[in-house]
Amino acid sequence: MKLTKTLLATTALTLASGTAFADSHMASDMTLVSWGGAYQNSQQKAYVEPYLEMNPGVTAVWDESSAEAVAKLRAMNEAGSITWDVVDVVAADAIRLCDEGLALEIDPDEDLAAAPDGTSASDDFGDLLVSDCFIPQIVYSTTFGYRTDLVGDTPPTEVCAVFDTETYPGKRSLEKRPINNMEWALLCDGVAKDDVYDVLATDEGQQQALDKLATIKDDVIWWSAGADTPQLLADGEVIMGSTYNGRLFAAIEEQDQPIGMLWDAQVFDLDGWIIPAGLSPEREARARDFIKFATDTQRLADQAKYISYGPARASSAPLVGQHADLGIDMAPHMPTDPDNAANTFLYNYEFWADYRDDIDAKFQAWLAQ
């Protein structure tokens, strides 16, 4: 298990008698699982530090294994030893974990905080509650960045530029998994947006997507971590590449790299928390308490001070302000901003929950050819 070296600072409230206060029915430590990098740092600042400050005597450590959450939770369940308390996952993985009984069901209106005006959590999150076990935090997108100094006088405006190696010669970076790549391939091979998942559900459609990807396979550097594409762009090793919009924001606005954003056909997705099934009552109580705090209106708005992901609650959106360090307005950098969302592609959680294992196997076999 990959734990960060830094153990989050603990505080203790000493009562007049000199004894430390702790809530006796909750565990005093948590292992939180996320993705590392700028995103995990935004969670640390917006959720974890204020929670620990309000709960003296509680400690937390990070594990950066969210990309492997499904496989690892399956293995933990088989071994009968669940070592994680709260896990950040994408929505499709939450659906799989819920379907397999590896995540606890959540009643939004009982387990989560209402909005400040009294709006119920279920109404505040609305359609983003895509699973009975999933508590969404952010709307993010996977999109493309490109080197502004390498694309000539005609910077790309459409996602299909990734397949145009004549106009934009050079290496591209794509994630080493079928999700998003298969959808973009079909879109750029003439499949209508509304038909993409119907086509992708067939063996012929899957082969069509792989054949389109094969046209640039020799020009692709495959990435596994969200930080890879921004680094490859910064180093000039690729002319364009896909990654999460928040990673590109950090490279452009915080690091001042010569990178532009290509919002066309950005793929909207959700990221949020699940609580693993099989925790002791004390650990489950602590996890639920943390989740209720970390997903309230203010906390989700606070996260947007550190990274350009849209908060999942409707009531949080009006509270999004300026970047905590840069002092720039964050709203125009959100994937949900109207100027950025002119042509979006909506990720189909149910499709990938059903087809992920089979298409993963086919995609990896294709990569190895």
Helices and strands as residue ranges (DSSP letters): E 29-33, H 37-43, I 44-48, H 49-54, E 59-63, G 66-68, H 69-79, E 86-90, H 91-99, H 108-111, H 121-125, G 126-128, E 135-147, G 159-163, E 172-175, H 181-187, G 193-195, H 196-200, H 203-214, G 217-219, E 220-223, H 228-234, E 240-244, H 245-249, I 250-254, E 259-274, H 281-294, H 297-303, E 310-311, G 314-319, G 331-333, E 344-346, H 349-368
